[in-house]
Amino acid sequence: MTRGVVRSLAADPGFETHHVFVVDAAFAPHGYPAKAIERKRLLAAQLRERPELGGGALGGHPLNGGEWYPPIAIGHSQGLVTAGFASDTYLDMLRIPVLRGRNFTAQEAASGAPVAIMSASTVRRFWPNENPLGKHFKLDMDPHFGGAFTDFEVIGIVRDVRFDNPTRIDPTHVYLPAGAPGARAVALTHHSTLEVLVRFQGNRQSALSAVETAMEAFDKNLLPSLRLINVEDDDARPQRAVSQLLATLATILAVLAIMLAGTGIYGVIAYVVSQRTKEIGIRIALGANSGAVLKNVILQGLRPVFAGLFLGLTAAAGMSSVLHWALVFPEAWDLLYGVPFYDPVTFVGMVCFVMGISALASAVPARRALRVDPITALRYE
């Protein structure tokens, strides 16, 4: 768990969070949600033209339910994937690089061409050791997964991201054009799959004023309901804080357990060695080398420790696998942040800790006994 906390501090979501905002407003006038989608498209296009801003885009709300999980069919293989919509500027604005192939064109994004972009992890799952560009797959575009499969062609591969939650890389992620067939129905059923996103650049107040000006020119009635949601402050940071808090509490308990274990090991071994003061005195009186005596005492003190380490490592590996089985699965937050159940740093570190405590517990009373006069040691009770 401690290793998980350390990893969480450096976890890269794979996309820009600090300067990206979701524009939230009452886009659906008079209770007509279908009109909200078209209004969002128009507003995103206007925000893109503002020189004070770093761009506008239409797509899913990262880390806040901006995806849905439709069935996918590739040949005879079927399964579920994470899918989201994206305009032609969406990936660039989030700083998600295209590793192979290309991005959507403006025409493809608007017209809903049957093309798609996949994350690297998705490609590794479905086409290992193959060139995925030009491959085809079918995706169920029915928002209720009624089997309305649509054929798509893979045109690009992008870097893996953490859209579902900040603790793990999405096992799969498919990006579809914002105007794809069925996008409207999916957006109405699965909220946050089509949102207006904007990037701030330069002075934050100037960028905010630019958004307000664009909103006023677009529809001044939207201004009272305008709310800008920062992906970092409102989504990423709170989620990281929750996982770090849970992992930190577990770490505190682990540290207390280690301290109790270390104190117990030291006390037992130190007591056992102290009972050998008379034996040590006899050896020294008979001319034994003090260094050889000390080495012998430490090695004998470590014998039960080796047996305990074997049993402890076996039990710890079993408990660690149970912990991973309980905590690490696609729908859950990975509080271990990818640390494997056999994590070598953790196991080697604990072995060194136990052996160090044991050697110290043997050496301290043994050295004290070596300094005792042999005649006094012979009288030791």
VOPAGU-2260 file (C-alpha; in pm, 1 decimal, decimal comma):
REM VOPAGU-2260
SITE   aa  ch    i         X         Y         Z
SITE  MET   A    0       0,0       0,0       0,0
SITE  THR   A    1     290,3     235,8      74,6
SITE  ARG   A    2     430,5     165,4    -269,9
SITE  GLY   A    3      87,7     246,6    -411,2
SITE  VAL   A    4      89,9     586,7    -237,7
SITE  VAL   A    5     432,2     663,5    -384,7
SITE  ARG   A    6     315,2     567,9    -731,7
SITE  SER   A    7      -3,9     771,7    -701,2
SITE  LEU   A    8     196,9    1090,8    -654,5
SITE  ALA   A    9     350,8    1047,4    -999,2
SITE  ALA   A   10      57,0     886,2   -1182,7
SITE  ASP   A   11      22,5    1039,4   -1530,3
SITE  PRO   A   12    -338,4    1050,6   -1655,9
SITE  GLY   A   13    -209,4    1057,2   -2012,7
SITE  PHE   A   14    -386,2    1382,6   -2102,3
SITE  GLU   A   15    -390,3    1750,8   -2004,9
SITE  THR   A   16    -598,8    1833,3   -1697,7
SITE  HIS   A   17    -479,7    2169,3   -1562,2
SITE  HIS   A   18    -588,7    2408,1   -1838,9
SITE  VAL   A   19    -889,4    2221,4   -1979,3
SITE  PHE   A   20   -1241,3    2320,5   -1872,8
SITE  VAL   A   21   -1582,9    2171,1   -1944,2
SITE  VAL   A   22   -1841,7    2435,9   -2031,2
SITE  ASP   A   23   -2156,5    2348,9   -1841,3
SITE  ALA   A   24   -2480,2    2540,7   -1900,7
SITE  ALA   A   25   -2852,9    2489,1   -1959,0
SITE  PHE   A   26   -2811,1    2391,6   -2323,4
SITE  ALA   A   27   -3147,9    2216,4   -2343,8
SITE  PRO   A   28   -3413,1    2493,3   -2372,9
SITE  HIS   A   29   -3762,8    2421,9   -2250,2
SITE  GLY   A   30   -3680,4    2058,6   -2176,8
SITE  TYR   A   31   -3571,9    1959,3   -2529,6
SITE  PRO   A   32   -3248,2    1763,8   -2468,7
SITE  ALA   A   33   -3205,5    1676,2   -2836,1
SITE  LYS   A   34   -3148,9    2045,5   -2916,2
SITE  ALA   A   35   -2869,9    2065,0   -2659,6
SITE  ILE   A   36   -2635,6    1852,6   -2872,2
SITE  GLU   A   37   -2658,8    2078,1   -3176,5
SITE  ARG   A   38   -2616,9    2387,3   -2958,8
SITE  LYS   A   39   -2304,0    2236,8   -2807,9
SITE  ARG   A   40   -2162,4    2174,4   -3154,4
SITE  LEU   A   41   -2217,8    2535,5   -3255,1
SITE  LEU   A   42   -2070,8    2674,6   -2933,7
SITE  ALA   A   43   -1759,8    2454,9   -2959,0
SITE  ALA   A   44   -1701,7    2585,4   -3311,1
SITE  GLN   A   45   -1729,5    2947,3   -3191,7
SITE  LEU   A   46   -1495,1    2893,7   -2896,9
SITE  ARG   A   47   -1239,7    2746,2   -3133,5
SITE  GLU   A   48   -1224,8    3076,8   -3319,1
SITE  ARG   A   49   -1149,5    3287,3   -3011,3
SITE  PRO   A   50    -782,0    3398,3   -3017,1
SITE  GLU   A   51    -770,9    3431,3   -2635,7
SITE  LEU   A   52    -842,2    3059,4   -2597,9
SITE  GLY   A   53    -632,7    2756,3   -2678,8
SITE  GLY   A   54    -917,7    2589,9   -2864,1
SITE  GLY   A   55   -1262,2    2440,7   -2828,8
SITE  ALA   A   56   -1373,0    2083,0   -2879,4
SITE  LEU   A   57   -1664,6    1846,2   -2844,5
SITE  GLY   A   58   -1622,1    1515,2   -2668,6
SITE  GLY   A   59   -1647,3    1314,1   -2349,9
SITE  HIS   A   60   -1592,1    1460,8   -2002,6
SITE  PRO   A   61   -1269,5    1295,5   -1876,7
SITE  LEU   A   62   -1285,4    1133,0   -1532,2
SITE  ASN   A   63   -1655,5    1213,6   -1502,8
SITE  GLY   A   64   -1857,5     956,5   -1693,7
SITE  GLY   A   65   -1770,1    1081,1   -2041,7
SITE  GLU   A   66   -1759,1     726,6   -2181,9
SITE  TRP   A   67   -1991,8     433,9   -2229,3
SITE  TYR   A   68   -1919,8      62,8   -2263,1
SITE  PRO   A   69   -2067,4     -89,8   -2578,8
SITE  PRO   A   70   -2015,4    -445,5   -2707,8
SITE  ILE   A   71   -1748,8    -483,2   -2976,2
SITE  ALA   A   72   -1712,7    -754,8   -3238,0
SITE  ILE   A   73   -1385,3    -825,9   -3417,7
SITE  GLY   A   74   -1410,4   -1134,2   -3632,5
SITE  HIS   A   75   -1530,7   -1410,7   -3402,6
SITE  SER   A   76   -1416,0   -1225,3   -3088,3
SITE  GLN   A   77   -1657,4   -1021,3   -2879,6
SITE  GLY   A   78   -1633,5    -817,5   -2561,7
SITE  LEU   A   79   -1691,0    -476,7   -2407,8
SITE  VAL   A   80   -1480,6    -164,9   -2462,8
SITE  THR   A   81   -1464,0     187,7   -2328,1
SITE  ALA   A   82   -1582,7     423,2   -2601,0
SITE  GLY   A   83   -1617,6     799,2   -2633,0
SITE  PHE   A   84   -1685,3    1065,8   -2893,6
SITE  ALA   A   85   -1434,6    1323,6   -3014,5
SITE  SER   A   86   -1430,7    1616,2   -3252,8
SITE  ASP   A   87   -1129,0    1673,3   -3475,5
SITE  THR   A   88    -973,8    1907,2   -3211,0
SITE  TYR   A   89   -1049,9    1693,0   -2905,5
SITE  LEU   A   90    -729,4    1487,3   -2893,3
SITE  ASP   A   91    -506,3    1787,1   -2966,5
SITE  MET   A   92    -668,4    1994,7   -2694,4
SITE  LEU   A   93    -621,2    1720,4   -2435,4
SITE  ARG   A   94    -261,6    1670,2   -2555,7
SITE  ILE   A   95    -320,4    1304,1   -2640,4
SITE  PRO   A   96     -57,4    1226,8   -2906,0
SITE  VAL   A   97    -127,3    1015,7   -3212,5
SITE  LEU   A   98     133,2     737,1   -3212,6
SITE  ARG   A   99      46,6     588,3   -3550,5
SITE  GLY   A  100    -190,6     681,4   -3828,4
SITE  ARG   A  101    -380,8    1009,1   -3808,6
SITE  ASN   A  102    -647,4    1211,7   -3629,9
SITE  PHE   A  103   -1002,9    1275,2   -3748,6
SITE  THR   A  104   -1049,6    1540,9   -4011,9
SITE  ALA   A  105   -1307,5    1815,0   -3952,7
SITE  GLN   A  106   -1530,2    1663,6   -4220,7
SITE  GLU   A  107   -1508,5    1312,8   -4070,6
SITE  ALA   A  108   -1591,6    1439,9   -3722,6
SITE  ALA   A  109   -1889,0    1643,6   -3842,3
SITE  SER   A  110   -2034,3    1392,0   -4087,8
SITE  GLY   A  111   -1977,8    1088,4   -3868,8
SITE  ALA   A  112   -1759,3     892,5   -4108,6
SITE  PRO   A  113   -1724,8     523,0   -4011,9
SITE  VAL   A  114   -1370,1     563,9   -3880,5
SITE  ALA   A  115   -1223,7     524,7   -3531,8
SITE  ILE   A  116    -910,1     582,9   -3327,6
SITE  MET   A  117    -793,4     331,3   -3067,2
SITE  SER   A  118    -564,0     347,0   -2766,1
SITE  ALA   A  119    -242,0     147,7   -2770,1
SITE  SER   A  120    -371,8     -93,0   -2503,8
SITE  THR   A  121    -680,6    -167,6   -2715,5
SITE  VAL   A  122    -463,7    -255,5   -3013,4
SITE  ARG   A  123    -243,5    -481,9   -2799,8
SITE  ARG   A  124    -554,5    -665,4   -2683,3
SITE  PHE   A  125    -725,7    -721,7   -3018,4
SITE  TRP   A  126    -439,2    -718,4   -3272,1
SITE  PRO   A  127    -118,1    -819,9   -3093,0
SITE  ASN   A  128     188,0    -803,8   -3319,4
SITE  GLU   A  129     -25,6    -680,9   -3610,3
SITE  ASN   A  130     -64,8    -351,9   -3793,2
SITE  PRO   A  131    -410,8    -229,9   -3682,9
SITE  LEU   A  132    -439,9      53,1   -3935,5
SITE  GLY   A  133    -706,7     -29,3   -4188,0
SITE  LYS   A  134    -856,1    -305,6   -3972,4
SITE  HIS   A  135   -1232,6    -314,2   -3921,9
SITE  PHE   A  136   -1448,6    -382,4   -3618,5
SITE  LYS   A  137   -1817,2    -355,6   -3530,0
SITE  LEU   A  138   -1954,7    -156,0   -3237,6
SITE  ASP   A  139   -2305,6    -168,3   -3094,1
SITE  MET   A  140   -2426,3     191,0   -3131,2
SITE  ASP   A  141   -2762,7     123,3   -2969,5
SITE  PRO   A  142   -2753,8     313,7   -2636,3
SITE  HIS   A  143   -2938,4      19,6   -2477,3
SITE  PHE   A  144   -2710,2    -234,1   -2651,4
SITE  GLY   A  145   -2981,6    -381,6   -2864,8
SITE  GLY   A  146   -2740,5    -519,6   -3124,2
SITE  ALA   A  147   -2730,1    -227,6   -3373,4
SITE  PHE   A  148   -2371,4    -297,4   -3482,1
SITE  THR   A  149   -2194,9     -42,9   -3702,8
SITE  ASP   A  150   -1873,8    -108,9   -3893,1
SITE  PHE   A  151   -1571,7     117,7   -3827,5
SITE  GLU   A  152   -1222,1     137,1   -3973,8
SITE  VAL   A  153    -918,2     203,4   -3754,9
SITE  ILE   A  154    -729,4     511,7   -3878,5
SITE  GLY   A  155    -510,6     599,2   -3578,7
SITE  ILE   A  156    -347,5     478,5   -3258,2
SITE  VAL   A  157    -309,6     713,8   -2958,6
SITE  ARG   A  158    -141,8     699,4   -2618,7
SITE  ASP   A  159    -311,5     517,9   -2332,5
SITE  VAL   A  160    -509,8     734,4   -2088,2
SITE  ARG   A  161    -683,2     709,1   -1749,3
SITE  PHE   A  162   -1033,4     830,1   -1835,2
SITE  ASP   A  163   -1235,3     587,5   -1621,6
SITE  ASN   A  164   -1041,3     661,1   -1302,5
SITE  PRO   A  165    -696,9     802,0   -1222,4
SITE  THR   A  166    -566,0     481,3   -1064,4
SITE  ARG   A  167    -540,7     267,0   -1376,9
SITE  ILE   A  168    -484,6     290,0   -1750,5
SITE  ASP   A  169    -802,5     217,7   -1945,3
SITE  PRO   A  170    -774,2    -145,5   -2063,3
SITE  THR   A  171    -950,4     -37,6   -2383,5
SITE  HIS   A  172   -1050,7     297,8   -2528,6
SITE  VAL   A  173   -1209,2     367,4   -2867,3
SITE  TYR   A  174   -1264,8     721,9   -2997,1
SITE  LEU   A  175   -1545,0     776,4   -3247,7
SITE  PRO   A  176   -1626,2    1091,3   -3449,9
SITE  ALA   A  177   -1858,9    1327,5   -3262,6
SITE  GLY   A  178   -2106,0    1300,5   -3549,4
SITE  ALA   A  179   -2097,7     920,6   -3568,8
SITE  PRO   A  180   -2424,6     736,3   -3635,5
SITE  GLY   A  181   -2598,4     684,3   -3305,5
SITE  ALA   A  182   -2394,4     951,4   -3125,4
SITE  ARG   A  183   -2702,6    1161,1   -3055,0
SITE  ALA   A  184   -2895,4     868,5   -2904,7
SITE  VAL   A  185   -2596,6     760,7   -2693,8
SITE  ALA   A  186   -2538,9    1117,6   -2571,0
SITE  LEU   A  187   -2901,3    1147,9   -2462,2
SITE  THR   A  188   -2885,9     816,1   -2274,7
SITE  HIS   A  189   -2532,5     831,2   -2134,5
SITE  HIS   A  190   -2471,5    1182,3   -2004,5
SITE  SER   A  191   -2134,0    1358,7   -2039,5
SITE  THR   A  192   -2042,2    1174,3   -2360,3
SITE  LEU   A  193   -2077,0    1496,7   -2561,5
SITE  GLU   A  194   -1961,7    1808,0   -2379,3
SITE  VAL   A  195   -1808,6    2139,1   -2481,1
SITE  LEU   A  196   -1444,9    2158,6   -2373,4
SITE  VAL   A  197   -1220,3    2462,3   -2387,7
SITE  ARG   A  198    -852,7    2518,7   -2318,9
SITE  PHE   A  199    -731,9    2825,8   -2133,9
SITE  GLN   A  200    -404,1    2982,9   -2232,8
SITE  GLY   A  201    -221,8    3289,4   -2107,2
SITE  ASN   A  202    -406,4    3502,5   -1855,7
SITE  ARG   A  203    -685,1    3304,2   -1690,1
SITE  GLN   A  204    -910,7    3604,8   -1640,3
SITE  SER   A  205    -882,0    3699,7   -2007,0
SITE  ALA   A  206    -970,6    3346,7   -2109,5
SITE  LEU   A  207   -1269,6    3348,5   -1876,3
SITE  SER   A  208   -1388,2    3677,0   -2021,8
SITE  ALA   A  209   -1350,8    3533,0   -2371,5
SITE  VAL   A  210   -1574,9    3240,7   -2280,7
SITE  GLU   A  211   -1836,9    3471,7   -2132,7
SITE  THR   A  212   -1824,4    3696,9   -2440,2
SITE  ALA   A  213   -1864,8    3399,4   -2671,9
SITE  MET   A  214   -2155,2    3268,9   -2464,5
SITE  GLU   A  215   -2325,4    3607,7   -2467,4
SITE  ALA   A  216   -2291,0    3631,4   -2845,4
SITE  PHE   A  217   -2415,2    3272,5   -2882,3
SITE  ASP   A  218   -2707,3    3297,3   -2640,4
SITE  LYS   A  219   -2707,3    3545,0   -2353,6
SITE  ASN   A  220   -2975,2    3340,2   -2178,0
SITE  LEU   A  221   -2708,3    3077,3   -2107,2
SITE  LEU   A  222   -2491,7    3311,6   -1899,2
SITE  PRO   A  223   -2681,3    3271,5   -1566,9
SITE  SER   A  224   -2632,2    2894,1   -1582,0
SITE  LEU   A  225   -2271,0    2904,3   -1706,2
SITE  ARG   A  226   -2027,6    2696,3   -1501,7
SITE  LEU   A  227   -1671,3    2610,3   -1595,8
SITE  ILE   A  228   -1549,5    2275,7   -1460,1
SITE  ASN   A  229   -1171,8    2238,4   -1445,3
SITE  VAL   A  230   -1071,4    1878,7   -1518,6
SITE  GLU   A  231    -780,8    1899,2   -1271,3
SITE  ASP   A  232    -939,1    2080,6    -975,4
SITE  ASP   A  233   -1291,3    1938,9   -1000,7
SITE  ASP   A  234   -1225,3    1585,2   -1126,1
SITE  ALA   A  235    -866,8    1458,0   -1115,2
SITE  ARG   A  236    -746,7    1603,0    -785,0
SITE  PRO   A  237   -1045,9    1496,7    -568,8
SITE  GLN   A  238   -1031,9    1143,5    -709,1
SITE  ARG   A  239    -658,7    1118,6    -643,8
SITE  ALA   A  240    -711,6    1255,2    -292,8
SITE  VAL   A  241    -967,2     985,0    -209,1
SITE  SER   A  242    -746,0     700,3    -328,5
SITE  GLN   A  243    -439,8     848,6    -158,4
SITE  LEU   A  244    -631,1     892,1     168,3
SITE  LEU   A  245    -744,3     529,1     171,1
SITE  ALA   A  246    -397,0     406,5      82,0
SITE  THR   A  247    -237,0     634,2     343,6
SITE  LEU   A  248    -463,4     499,5     618,7
SITE  ALA   A  249    -366,1     145,3     519,6
SITE  THR   A  250      -0,8     252,7     519,2
SITE  ILE   A  251     -27,0     385,3     875,5
SITE  LEU   A  252    -166,1      50,1     989,2
SITE  ALA   A  253     111,0    -128,9     799,2
SITE  VAL   A  254     381,1      84,5     963,8
SITE  LEU   A  255     234,7      11,8    1308,2
SITE  ALA   A  256     234,9    -360,5    1228,1
SITE  ILE   A  257     597,9    -343,4    1115,2
SITE  MET   A  258     697,4    -159,0    1433,5
SITE  LEU   A  259     521,0    -416,1    1652,0
SITE  ALA   A  260     679,0    -701,5    1456,4
SITE  GLY   A  261    1025,6    -544,5    1480,5
SITE  THR   A  262     989,5    -483,4    1855,0
SITE  GLY   A  263     870,7    -839,6    1913,0
SITE  ILE   A  264    1148,5    -996,8    1708,1
SITE  TYR   A  265    1413,3    -783,7    1877,3
SITE  GLY   A  266    1282,3    -859,1    2227,5
SITE  VAL   A  267    1261,4   -1235,6    2180,3
SITE  ILE   A  268    1601,0   -1279,2    2013,4
SITE  ALA   A  269    1775,8   -1039,7    2252,3
SITE  TYR   A  270    1633,5   -1233,9    2549,0
SITE  VAL   A  271    1741,7   -1570,4    2405,0
SITE  VAL   A  272    2095,3   -1444,4    2337,7
SITE  SER   A  273    2122,6   -1289,2    2683,3
SITE  GLN   A  274    2057,6   -1636,5    2830,7
SITE  ARG   A  275    2381,7   -1748,2    2665,2
SITE  THR   A  276    2600,3   -1507,7    2863,7
SITE  LYS   A  277    2740,9   -1795,7    3071,9
SITE  GLU   A  278    2816,9   -1996,2    2755,9
SITE  ILE   A  279    2991,3   -1699,8    2596,7
SITE  GLY   A  280    3198,0   -1644,3    2911,6
SITE  ILE   A  281    3310,3   -2008,2    2908,9
SITE  ARG   A  282    3415,7   -1985,0    2543,1
SITE  ILE   A  283    3613,7   -1668,1    2603,6
SITE  ALA   A  284    3773,4   -1824,4    2915,3
SITE  LEU   A  285    3880,4   -2122,2    2702,4
SITE  GLY   A  286    4049,9   -1886,6    2454,9
SITE  ALA   A  287    3789,2   -1851,3    2179,9
SITE  ASN   A  288    3822,6   -1554,6    1945,0
SITE  SER   A  289    3564,7   -1287,5    2032,9
SITE  GLY   A  290    3492,3   -1215,9    1664,1
SITE  ALA   A  291    3427,1   -1584,3    1594,2
SITE  VAL   A  292    3201,0   -1608,4    1899,5
SITE  LEU   A  293    3002,7   -1301,0    1789,4
SITE  LYS   A  294    2960,9   -1439,7    1436,4
SITE  ASN   A  295    2847,9   -1775,3    1572,0
SITE  VAL   A  296    2589,5   -1615,9    1802,2
SITE  ILE   A  297    2445,9   -1399,6    1521,0
SITE  LEU   A  298    2421,4   -1692,5    1277,1
SITE  GLN   A  299    2253,3   -1913,0    1536,2
SITE  GLY   A  300    2013,3   -1630,1    1615,4
SITE  LEU   A  301    1920,5   -1605,7    1246,2
SITE  ARG   A  302    1834,4   -1974,6    1206,8
SITE  PRO   A  303    1475,4   -1947,0    1330,8
SITE  VAL   A  304    1446,6   -1619,2    1138,6
SITE  PHE   A  305    1516,5   -1797,0     808,4
SITE  ALA   A  306    1241,1   -2046,6     885,4
SITE  GLY   A  307    1008,2   -1762,0     980,9
SITE  LEU   A  308    1093,8   -1572,1     663,3
SITE  PHE   A  309    1010,4   -1874,4     447,4
SITE  LEU   A  310     672,7   -1920,0     614,5
SITE  GLY   A  311     608,5   -1543,9     626,8
SITE  LEU   A  312     691,7   -1484,0     259,5
SITE  THR   A  313     465,1   -1772,2     157,4
SITE  ALA   A  314     177,3   -1636,8     366,2
SITE  ALA   A  315     241,9   -1277,5     254,6
SITE  ALA   A  316     239,0   -1374,0    -114,3
SITE  GLY   A  317     -89,8   -1555,5     -60,3
SITE  MET   A  318    -246,7   -1262,3     124,7
SITE  SER   A  319    -112,7   -1019,1    -136,8
SITE  SER   A  320    -275,7   -1219,6    -416,2
SITE  VAL   A  321    -604,5   -1217,5    -222,3
SITE  LEU   A  322    -573,3    -839,3    -178,0
SITE  HIS   A  323    -521,6    -794,1    -551,5
SITE  TRP   A  324    -810,4   -1026,4    -631,5
SITE  ALA   A  325   -1036,4    -817,5    -406,6
SITE  LEU   A  326    -914,6    -469,3    -507,5
SITE  VAL   A  327    -775,0    -485,8    -858,3
SITE  PHE   A  328   -1039,1    -542,5   -1126,5
SITE  PRO   A  329   -1152,9    -320,6   -1417,4
SITE  GLU   A  330   -1451,5    -162,1   -1240,7
SITE  ALA   A  331   -1265,3     -81,0    -916,1
SITE  TRP   A  332   -1008,5     176,6    -822,2
SITE  ASP   A  333    -662,0      25,6    -810,9
SITE  LEU   A  334    -537,9     160,8    -475,7
SITE  LEU   A  335    -207,2     -16,2    -544,9
SITE  TYR   A  336    -155,5     185,4    -868,2
SITE  GLY   A  337     -24,2    -112,4   -1061,8
SITE  VAL   A  338     205,4    -255,0    -790,9
SITE  PRO   A  339     206,5    -635,1    -855,1
SITE  PHE   A  340     122,5    -885,8    -580,5
SITE  TYR   A  341     481,9   -1016,4    -596,5
SITE  ASP   A  342     633,9    -665,3    -582,0
SITE  PRO   A  343    1008,7    -732,1    -541,4
SITE  VAL   A  344    1082,0    -399,6    -370,9
SITE  THR   A  345     828,2    -471,8     -96,3
SITE  PHE   A  346     931,7    -832,4     -35,1
SITE  VAL   A  347    1308,3    -773,9     -51,7
SITE  GLY   A  348    1271,7    -467,1     167,8
SITE  MET   A  349    1079,0    -657,0     434,8
SITE  VAL   A  350    1327,8    -947,6     428,6
SITE  CYS   A  351    1615,4    -705,1     479,7
SITE  PHE   A  352    1424,1    -532,6     761,2
SITE  VAL   A  353    1352,4    -856,2     950,4
SITE  MET   A  354    1707,2    -988,8     905,7
SITE  GLY   A  355    1855,4    -656,7    1011,7
SITE  ILE   A  356    1642,5    -641,7    1327,0
SITE  SER   A  357    1730,0   -1004,2    1407,5
SITE  ALA   A  358    2103,6    -954,7    1354,1
SITE  LEU   A  359    2096,5    -641,3    1570,1
SITE  ALA   A  360    1901,7    -823,0    1842,0
SITE  SER   A  361    2169,4   -1095,8    1844,8
SITE  ALA   A  362    2469,9    -866,4    1821,8
SITE  VAL   A  363    2384,3    -616,9    2098,3
SITE  PRO   A  364    2351,7    -862,5    2393,2
SITE  ALA   A  365    2635,7   -1077,1    2253,2
SITE  ARG   A  366    2875,6    -782,3    2243,2
SITE  ARG   A  367    2764,8    -689,4    2593,8
SITE  ALA   A  368    2843,4   -1045,5    2709,6
SITE  LEU   A  369    3183,3   -1036,0    2539,2
SITE  ARG   A  370    3279,6    -734,2    2749,7
SITE  VAL   A  371    3193,5    -915,4    3075,5
SITE  ASP   A  372    3486,3   -1060,6    3270,3
SITE  PRO   A  373    3488,4   -1442,8    3215,3
SITE  ILE   A  374    3485,2   -1506,7    3594,8
SITE  THR   A  375    3177,2   -1285,8    3631,2
SITE  ALA   A  376    3016,1   -1456,2    3332,1
SITE  LEU   A  377    3067,1   -1797,1    3494,7
SITE  ARG   A  378    2867,9   -1675,7    3794,9
SITE  TYR   A  379    2588,0   -1530,5    3570,5
SITE  GLU   A  380    2236,6   -1640,2    3647,5
